[in-house]
Amino acid sequence: EATPIYTDVSSSGSVITGANISYSIINLGSLSFINPISGVITSRFGVLSSIRSSYHTGLDIGSSIGTPIAAAESGVVEFSGWKSAYGQMITIDHGDGIVTYYAHCSALYKSVGEYVEQGEIIAAVGMTGNTTGPHLHIEVRKDGVAYDPIDYFDY
């Protein structure tokens, strides 16, 4: 098993976490995402809840702590580290402004600048940051805008 990497936010790349969301469907070009984990949806895109100050920017998939998280598609790690409410998070840049986010992780296995293949294990499910239970928070963003992951994954 890979060794966890815990990086300092100041040296771990950049990430956009604004609550800018869109309900339209973007064209992913040649990208075809695979589910990063199996599990049950515990919170959907766009909902408001008592633990959030804005609309939900992703999809939450409940799973046990330590469950391996696979890269949904090949790309370059853009961020790996702690990001406030997201907890331990890793993001992958797939090109053309499209980035996937994997948040609340218990362990991160990849560093900024590393190229990862689709299906490669990049992190483990956790409950770090602002969360009420163990799950993967997955986001699909293009040019910083969050889109509903349900349109791109098979959940």
Sine and cosine of phi, psi and omega as CSV:
sin_phi,cos_phi,sin_psi,cos_psi,sin_omega,cos_omega
0.00,0.00,0.54,-0.84,-0.02,-1.00
-0.93,0.38,0.44,-0.90,0.04,-1.00
-1.00,0.07,0.76,-0.65,0.01,-1.00
-0.88,0.47,0.58,-0.82,0.06,-1.00
-0.90,-0.43,0.84,-0.54,0.10,-1.00
-0.90,-0.43,0.93,-0.35,-0.11,-0.99
-0.96,-0.27,0.41,-0.91,0.06,-1.00
-0.98,0.18,0.76,-0.65,-0.05,-1.00
-0.81,0.58,-0.55,0.84,-0.05,-1.00
-0.93,0.38,-0.32,0.95,-0.03,-1.00
-0.81,-0.58,0.39,0.92,-0.12,-0.99
-0.88,-0.48,0.46,0.89,0.05,-1.00
1.00,-0.03,-0.12,-0.99,-0.04,-1.00
-0.81,-0.59,0.40,-0.92,-0.03,-1.00
-0.47,-0.88,0.60,-0.80,0.05,-1.00
-0.99,-0.16,0.84,-0.54,-0.03,-1.00
-0.87,-0.49,0.25,0.97,0.01,-1.00
-0.89,0.46,0.43,-0.90,-0.05,-1.00
-1.00,0.04,0.62,0.78,0.04,-1.00
-0.99,0.14,0.95,-0.30,-0.08,-1.00
-0.86,-0.50,0.39,-0.92,0.06,-1.00
-0.65,-0.76,0.63,-0.78,0.03,-1.00
-1.00,-0.10,0.04,1.00,0.05,-1.00
-0.97,0.23,0.22,-0.98,0.02,-1.00
-0.95,-0.31,0.81,-0.59,0.00,-1.00
-1.00,-0.07,0.41,-0.91,0.06,-1.00
-0.99,0.11,0.85,-0.52,-0.01,-1.00
-1.00,0.05,0.09,1.00,-0.01,-1.00
0.89,0.46,-0.80,-0.60,-0.04,-1.00
-1.00,0.06,-0.02,1.00,-0.02,-1.00
-0.96,0.28,0.61,-0.79,0.07,-1.00
-0.62,-0.78,0.98,-0.19,-0.10,-0.99
-0.96,0.30,0.59,-0.81,0.19,-0.98
-0.96,-0.27,0.40,-0.92,0.05,-1.00
-0.91,0.41,0.78,-0.62,-0.01,-1.00
-0.95,0.33,-0.47,0.88,0.08,-1.00
-0.55,-0.84,0.25,-0.97,0.20,-0.98
-1.00,-0.07,0.45,-0.89,0.04,-1.00
0.33,-0.94,-0.10,-0.99,-0.04,-1.00
-0.95,-0.30,0.67,-0.74,0.06,-1.00
-0.92,0.39,0.82,-0.58,0.01,-1.00
-0.95,-0.33,-0.31,0.95,0.09,-1.00
-0.40,-0.92,0.74,-0.67,-0.05,-1.00
-1.00,-0.09,0.26,-0.97,0.04,-1.00
-0.88,0.48,0.66,-0.75,0.14,-0.99
1.00,0.08,-0.08,1.00,-0.04,-1.00
-0.99,0.14,0.40,-0.91,0.13,-0.99
-0.96,-0.27,0.57,-0.82,0.08,-1.00
-0.53,-0.85,0.13,-0.99,-0.06,-1.00
-0.93,0.38,-0.34,0.94,-0.03,-1.00
-1.00,-0.06,-0.03,1.00,-0.01,-1.00
-0.86,-0.50,0.52,-0.86,0.03,-1.00
-0.99,-0.11,-0.08,1.00,-0.01,-1.00
-0.51,-0.86,-0.03,-1.00,0.01,-1.00
-0.89,0.46,0.56,-0.83,0.00,-1.00
-0.94,0.35,0.83,-0.56,-0.11,-0.99
-1.00,-0.04,0.07,1.00,-0.02,-1.00
-0.50,-0.87,-0.33,-0.94,0.00,-1.00
-0.82,-0.57,0.74,-0.67,0.02,-1.00
-0.98,-0.22,0.77,-0.64,0.02,-1.00
-0.89,-0.46,0.92,-0.39,-0.02,-1.00
-0.94,0.34,0.67,-0.74,0.03,-1.00
-0.26,-0.96,0.22,-0.97,-0.03,-1.00
-0.99,0.16,0.46,-0.89,0.02,-1.00
-0.85,0.53,0.71,-0.70,0.02,-1.00
0.99,-0.11,-0.17,0.99,0.05,-1.00
-0.85,0.52,0.78,-0.62,0.01,-1.00
-0.90,0.44,0.67,-0.74,0.04,-1.00
-0.95,-0.32,0.81,-0.58,0.00,-1.00
-0.99,-0.13,0.51,-0.86,0.11,-0.99
-0.91,0.42,0.78,-0.62,-0.03,-1.00
-0.92,0.38,-0.45,0.89,-0.01,-1.00
-0.33,-0.94,0.36,-0.93,0.01,-1.00
-0.91,0.41,0.47,-0.89,0.03,-1.00
0.19,-0.98,-0.19,-0.98,-0.05,-1.00
-0.93,-0.38,0.74,-0.68,0.02,-1.00
-0.91,0.42,0.84,-0.54,-0.05,-1.00
-0.99,-0.15,-0.51,0.86,-0.02,-1.00
-0.53,-0.85,0.62,-0.79,0.08,-1.00
-0.46,-0.89,0.93,-0.36,-0.02,-1.00
0.36,-0.93,-0.34,-0.94,-0.04,-1.00
-1.00,0.01,0.74,-0.67,0.04,-1.00
-0.67,-0.74,0.99,0.15,0.05,-1.00
0.57,0.82,-0.89,-0.45,-0.10,-1.00
-0.87,0.49,-0.40,0.92,0.01,-1.00
-0.97,0.23,-0.26,0.96,-0.06,-1.00
0.91,0.41,-0.56,-0.83,0.06,-1.00
-0.94,0.34,0.83,-0.55,-0.11,-0.99
-0.66,-0.75,0.52,-0.86,0.11,-0.99
-0.76,-0.65,0.64,-0.77,0.06,-1.00
-0.82,-0.58,0.54,-0.84,0.00,-1.00
-0.83,-0.56,0.80,-0.60,0.05,-1.00
-1.00,0.02,0.86,-0.50,-0.03,-1.00
-0.98,-0.21,0.11,0.99,-0.02,-1.00
1.00,-0.03,0.31,-0.95,0.03,-1.00
0.84,0.55,0.51,0.86,0.05,-1.00
0.98,0.18,0.05,1.00,-0.05,-1.00
-1.00,-0.07,0.82,-0.57,-0.05,-1.00
-0.72,-0.69,0.67,-0.75,0.12,-0.99
-0.96,-0.30,0.60,-0.80,-0.01,-1.00
-0.91,-0.41,0.65,-0.76,0.03,-1.00
-0.76,-0.65,0.95,-0.30,-0.18,-0.98
-0.87,-0.49,0.25,-0.97,0.01,-1.00
0.95,0.31,0.42,0.91,-0.09,-1.00
-0.93,0.36,0.48,-0.88,0.10,-0.99
-1.00,-0.01,-0.39,0.92,0.02,-1.00
-0.48,-0.88,0.56,-0.83,0.06,-1.00
-0.88,-0.48,0.76,-0.65,-0.10,-1.00
-0.95,-0.31,-0.06,1.00,-0.05,-1.00
-0.79,-0.61,0.47,-0.88,-0.01,-1.00
-0.95,-0.32,0.34,-0.94,0.05,-1.00
-0.82,0.57,0.72,-0.70,0.04,-1.00
1.00,-0.08,-0.25,0.97,0.02,-1.00
-0.96,0.28,0.64,-0.77,0.11,-0.99
-1.00,0.02,0.73,-0.69,0.04,-1.00
-0.84,-0.54,0.58,-0.81,0.04,-1.00
-1.00,0.03,0.46,-0.89,0.11,-0.99
-0.83,0.56,0.75,-0.66,0.02,-1.00
1.00,-0.01,-0.21,0.98,0.02,-1.00
-0.93,0.36,0.64,-0.77,0.00,-1.00
-0.97,0.25,0.84,-0.54,-0.09,-1.00
-0.92,-0.39,-0.36,0.93,-0.09,-1.00
-0.24,-0.97,-0.04,-1.00,0.05,-1.00
-0.74,-0.67,0.59,-0.81,0.01,-1.00
-0.86,0.51,0.62,-0.78,0.04,-1.00
-0.52,-0.85,-0.33,-0.94,0.12,-0.99
-0.59,-0.81,0.77,0.64,0.04,-1.00
-1.00,0.03,0.40,-0.92,0.00,-1.00
0.98,0.20,-0.51,-0.86,-0.07,-1.00
-1.00,0.04,1.00,-0.08,-0.05,-1.00
-0.48,-0.88,0.44,-0.90,0.02,-1.00
-0.95,-0.30,-0.02,1.00,0.00,-1.00
-0.06,-1.00,0.22,-0.98,-0.04,-1.00
-0.93,0.36,0.79,-0.62,0.03,-1.00
-0.22,-0.98,0.22,-0.97,0.17,-0.99
-0.98,-0.20,0.80,-0.60,0.16,-0.99
-0.99,-0.14,0.90,-0.44,-0.01,-1.00
-0.92,-0.39,0.70,-0.72,0.06,-1.00
-0.80,-0.60,0.48,-0.87,0.17,-0.99
-0.85,-0.53,0.88,-0.48,0.01,-1.00
-0.83,-0.56,0.55,-0.83,0.16,-0.99
-0.77,-0.63,0.83,-0.56,-0.03,-1.00
0.78,0.62,0.62,0.78,0.08,-1.00
1.00,0.06,-0.20,0.98,0.00,-1.00
-1.00,-0.01,0.73,-0.68,0.01,-1.00
-1.00,0.07,0.71,-0.70,0.04,-1.00
-0.88,-0.47,0.39,-0.92,-0.07,-1.00
-0.92,0.40,0.92,-0.39,-0.02,-1.00
-0.87,0.49,-0.40,0.92,-0.02,-1.00
-0.87,0.49,-0.41,0.91,0.01,-1.00
-0.98,0.22,-0.19,0.98,-0.11,-0.99
-0.84,-0.55,-0.15,0.99,0.00,-1.00
-0.86,-0.51,0.22,-0.97,-0.05,-1.00
-0.97,-0.25,0.87,0.50,0.04,-1.00
-0.97,-0.23,0.00,0.00,0.00,0.00
